[in-house]
Amino acid sequence: MDYRRIWKPGGTYFFTVNLLQRNSNALLVEQIDLLRQVVAKVKGRYPFIIHAWVVLPDHIHCVIELPPNDEDFPLRWRLIKQGFSKALPIHEYRSDVRINRGERGIWQRRYWEHLIRDEADFHAHLNCVHINPLKHGLV
């Protein structure tokens, strides 16, 4: 499959990042302190501004802004997902393909990103982050 990404140094992006097993999986909120530590570590090494971030039991939504000369959001997500996964004991189901590739069965391989186009788009995606816990019946 040919994935198209818009690379913009200093861009502001909306992301949705999902766990692989989403049904009745509360791993992200159960391990929220670990997730915070990993995000802080990655953010310290590869800076970004968090405009909005919500952690739900099985997925994350966020709006982040990269530094002016940086467009490498995949590096940040790879390190966040990797750091989180490596800190957990292996208890999850892993397919033969994932085992052969040395992968964990925690995160979906892909994530959804959207380059924020303008102020209206920015506010619409901030609203998406803020309303999502309500949408899922968590508040």
N, C-alpha and C positions, 0 to 999 in steps of 0.2 A: 504494500500500500504506500502511496506517496502522500506523506503528511506535509502540509504547507504551514510554515511558521513565518510570522512577521518579526524580523529582527530589528529592533530599534534601540540604539544606545540611549540609556537614560529613560527608557520607556516605562510606563506604568501598565501593569497587567493584572487581569483577574484570572484566578486559577481555581479549578476544582480538582482535588486529588482524592482518589478513592482507595479504600482497602479492597483487596481481592475478594474476600468473603464478606459480603455486606449484611446478610441476613442475621439478625440477632447478634451482631458483633459490636461490642462496646470497647474494643481495644484502645481506641484513641483517647477516650475519656478515662478509662481505667489506668492508662499510662501517660496521663497528661503532663506530669512532672518530667518524665523522660523526654517527651516531645518538646516541651519548653526548653530543656537543656540542649537538645540537639539543634533546635532552631537558633538558639542564642549562640551556640558555638559556630555554626555555619555563618550566621549574620556577622559575627565578630571577624571572621576570616574573609568573607566575601560580602561586604555590606549591601544592605538594601533597606528601604524605608517601608515599614508596615503601616498602611493606611487603614486596613481593616482585616481582621482574621477571626474566623470562627471555627472551632473544633467541635464536630458532632461525633456521635459514637463511631461512625464508619466512614466519614469523609471530612475533608477540610475545604473551606472556601476562603479565599483571601484576595486582597488587592495590595500589591507591592510595587514599589518604584525602584528601579535600578539606578546606580550611579551614572553620571553624564556620559562616560566613555565605556560603558559596560552593557553588553546585551546578553550575557551568558546566564539566563535563568535556568537552562537545563542542568548546568553544573550544580547550582544551588539545590534544586529538587533532587538530583541524584544523591548528593551528600546528606540531605535531610532524610530521605527514605532509607539510605544505606546505614546511616548512623543510628537511626531508630531501630531498624531491623537487627543490626549486629548486637545491640544491647539486650535483646530479648532471647530467652532460651528457645530452642527449636521445638515447638509443640504443634505447629500448624501442619495441615496436610500440604504436601508438595507433590506435584506431578513428576513423572519421570523426566520430562523436558526440563523442568525447573531444577531438579536434582542434578541432571547432567550439566547444566549451565552454572551450577553453584549458586542458584538463586533461592531466595526465601519465598514463601507463599503468603506474604503479608500485604503487599501493595499491588494494585493493578500496574501493569508495565507503563501504561500511558497516563497522561493527565490532560485536562482540557485547559487551554489558555486562550485569552482574548486580550489583544492590545487595546487599551483604552484610547478612544479617538478624540474625545473632547470633554468639556466640563459636564455636559448632560450625561454622557456615557459613564463618566466617573461616578456621578451621583447615583445613576441607575444601578451600577454594580455594587456600590457601597450599600445601597438599599437591599440588594439581593443578599449580601453577607449578613446584614442585620435581621432580615425577615426569615432567613432559612431555619433557625431553631423553632420559630413559631410554625412555619410551614410543616415541619416534621413532628409537631405536637410535643416539643420538648419544653416549651414555656407557655 
